[in-house]
Amino acid sequence: MKAFLAAVAAMVVITVAAPFALDRIGFSAADAGSGPAVRLD
C-alpha cells in the first residue's frame, strides 16, 4: 500500500510540475509554434 501511495504522490507532483518545467526549458506551445522554422502557409 505504501508503494501505491508513493506512486500516486509522484504522479501528482510530476503532473503539476511538468508544465512549468517544460515552459522554462523552451518546450511551451508558443515556442514550438513560432520561430524561423515554422511555415504559416
Order of alpha helices (4+ residues) and beta strands (2+ residues): alpha-alpha
